């Protein structure tokens, strides 16, 4: 039997990342990235053909070591992320650096290290962005800036790597633990019934991944109905 394609999903321990792993499990062998090793092991047990990839994406040496033996990769889904809210006046340098470290630099370095493996498979990079990557609003400066930068990275990667498909996905508010934390930072009620389900975002990612060879879904915007 031919080998199944391989997908690496970061942020797979919960939320959109976990839902994406489940959406791809029928067609792909999975590397499940994340910091919560126990959550990854639980998901791995649920999905045949999956194995945990518990790597701190902000540790450059750890990422280099963990990617060294990956010589072919069909799909790379960047779902890990960090949200910190605050006005420009109240947001210090540490918050800017921390947010960009997770939302941008971790993405760019992991992608760079895996480009040879992605090229070998004519692979696909999926960047889970945000509505904040399309429009910024008060108190969302540091997060929006990181997501605007992520969108630019995707555009440049798509232009430079003709053999690799690149899809930026822009979900609206989604019913995840991260959104619960966001609402707490906003001092507002968490109302999951008003938000997207993680599975709905994962379905759009799966559609992009499974599109025919003649189709390149470059940007997907998903909003709560």
LINHU-V452987 format. One record per pair of residues at least 24 apart in sequence whose C-alpha atoms are under 10 Angstrom apart, sorted by the first residue. I is the first residue (numbers start at 1). J is the second residue. Records with the same first field share a line. If there is no record, write none. Layout:
BEGIN
I: J / J
END
This chain:
BEGIN
3: 28 / 29
4: 28 / 29 / 30 / 49 / 74
5: 29 / 30 / 72 / 73 / 74 / 75 / 121 / 123
6: 30 / 31 / 49 / 50 / 72 / 73 / 74 / 75 / 76 / 121 / 123
7: 31 / 32 / 50 / 72 / 73 / 74 / 75 / 76 / 77 / 123 / 124 / 125 / 209
8: 32 / 33 / 50 / 51 / 52 / 53 / 73 / 74 / 75 / 76 / 77 / 78 / 125
9: 33 / 34 / 53 / 75 / 76 / 77 / 78 / 79 / 80 / 126
10: 34 / 35 / 53 / 54 / 55 / 57 / 76 / 77 / 78 / 79 / 80 / 81 / 107
11: 35 / 36 / 40 / 54 / 57 / 77 / 78 / 79 / 80 / 81
12: 36 / 39 / 40 / 43 / 52 / 53 / 54 / 77 / 78 / 79 / 80
13: 37 / 38 / 39 / 40 / 41 / 42 / 43 / 44 / 52 / 54 / 80
14: 39 / 40 / 43 / 79 / 80 / 176 / 177 / 178 / 198
15: 79 / 80 / 174 / 175 / 176 / 177 / 178 / 179 / 197 / 198 / 199 / 201 / 202
16: 79 / 80 / 128 / 171 / 174 / 175 / 176 / 178 / 197 / 198 / 199 / 200 / 201 / 202 / 203 / 205
17: 77 / 78 / 79 / 80 / 128 / 198 / 199 / 201 / 202
18: 43 / 79 / 198 / 199 / 202
19: 197 / 198 / 199 / 200 / 201 / 202 / 203
20: 77 / 79 / 198 / 199 / 200 / 201 / 202 / 203 / 204 / 205 / 206
21: 47 / 50 / 77 / 202 / 206
22: 46 / 47 / 50 / 199 / 202 / 203 / 206
23: 199 / 200 / 202 / 203 / 204 / 205 / 206 / 207
24: 75 / 202 / 203 / 205 / 206 / 207 / 209 / 210
25: 49 / 50
27: 210
28: 74 / 75
29: 74
30: 75
31: 76
33: 57 / 77 / 78 / 79 / 80
34: 79 / 80
35: 80
56: 102 / 106
57: 101 / 102 / 105 / 106 / 107 / 109 / 110
58: 98 / 101 / 102 / 103 / 105 / 106 / 107 / 109 / 110
59: 101 / 106
60: 105 / 106 / 109 / 110
63: 106 / 109 / 110 / 113
64: 109 / 110 / 113 / 114
66: 110
67: 110 / 113 / 114 / 117
68: 113 / 114
69: 117
70: 113 / 114 / 116 / 117 / 118
71: 114 / 115 / 116 / 117 / 118 / 119 / 120 / 121
72: 114 / 115 / 116 / 117 / 118 / 119 / 120 / 121 / 122 / 123
73: 114 / 115 / 116 / 117 / 118 / 119 / 120 / 121 / 122 / 123 / 124 / 125
74: 117 / 118 / 119 / 120 / 121 / 122 / 123 / 124 / 125 / 164 / 209
75: 117 / 118 / 121 / 122 / 123 / 124 / 125 / 126 / 164 / 165 / 166 / 209
76: 110 / 111 / 114 / 115 / 118 / 123 / 124 / 125 / 126 / 127 / 166 / 209
77: 107 / 111 / 124 / 125 / 126 / 127 / 128 / 166 / 167 / 205 / 209
78: 103 / 106 / 107 / 108 / 110 / 111 / 125 / 126 / 127 / 128 / 129 / 168
79: 103 / 107 / 126 / 127 / 128 / 129
80: 106 / 107 / 127 / 128 / 129
81: 106 / 107 / 128 / 129 / 143 / 147 / 178
82: 143 / 146 / 178
83: 140 / 142 / 143 / 144 / 146 / 178 / 179 / 181 / 182 / 185
84: 139 / 140 / 141 / 142 / 143 / 144 / 181 / 182 / 185
85: 138 / 139 / 140 / 141 / 142 / 143 / 144 / 182 / 185 / 186
86: 138 / 139 / 140 / 141 / 142 / 143 / 185 / 186
87: 137 / 138 / 139 / 140 / 141 / 142
88: 138 / 139 / 140 / 141 / 142
89: 139
90: 139
91: 139 / 141 / 142
92: 142
93: 142
95: 142 / 143
96: 141 / 142 / 143 / 145 / 146
97: 142 / 146
98: 142
99: 142 / 143 / 145 / 146 / 147
100: 142 / 143 / 145 / 146 / 147 / 149 / 150
101: 146
102: 146
103: 128 / 129 / 143 / 145 / 146 / 147 / 149 / 150
104: 145 / 146 / 147 / 148 / 149 / 150 / 151 / 153
105: 146 / 149 / 150
107: 150 / 153
108: 150 / 153 / 154 / 157
111: 157
112: 157
115: 161 / 164
118: 161 / 163 / 164 / 165
119: 161 / 162 / 163 / 164 / 165
120: 163 / 164
121: 163 / 164
122: 161 / 162 / 163 / 164 / 165 / 213
123: 163 / 164 / 165 / 166 / 209
124: 158 / 163 / 164 / 165 / 166 / 167 / 208 / 209 / 216
125: 154 / 157 / 158 / 164 / 165 / 166 / 167 / 168 / 209
126: 154 / 165 / 166 / 167 / 168 / 169 / 205 / 206 / 208 / 209 / 218 / 219
127: 151 / 153 / 154 / 166 / 167 / 168 / 169 / 170 / 205 / 219
128: 167 / 168 / 169 / 170 / 171 / 201 / 202 / 205 / 220
129: 154 / 167 / 168 / 169 / 170 / 171 / 172 / 219 / 220 / 221
130: 168 / 169 / 170 / 171 / 172 / 173 / 174 / 221 / 222
131: 169 / 170 / 171 / 172 / 173 / 221 / 222 / 223
132: 170 / 171 / 172 / 173
133: 168 / 169 / 170 / 171
134: 170 / 221
139: 186
151: 219
154: 218 / 219
155: 218 / 219
158: 218
164: 216
165: 208 / 209 / 213 / 215 / 216 / 217 / 218
166: 208 / 209 / 216 / 217 / 218 / 219
167: 205 / 208 / 209 / 216 / 217 / 218 / 219 / 220
168: 205 / 208 / 217 / 218 / 219 / 220 / 221
169: 201 / 202 / 204 / 205 / 208 / 217 / 218 / 219 / 220 / 221 / 222
170: 201 / 219 / 220 / 221 / 222 / 223
171: 196 / 198 / 200 / 201 / 204 / 220 / 221 / 222 / 223 / 224
172: 196 / 201 / 221 / 222 / 223 / 224
173: 197 / 198 / 222 / 223 / 224
174: 198 / 199 / 200 / 201 / 222 / 223 / 224
175: 199
193: 224
194: 224 / 225
195: 223 / 224 / 225
196: 222 / 223 / 224 / 225
197: 224
200: 224
END
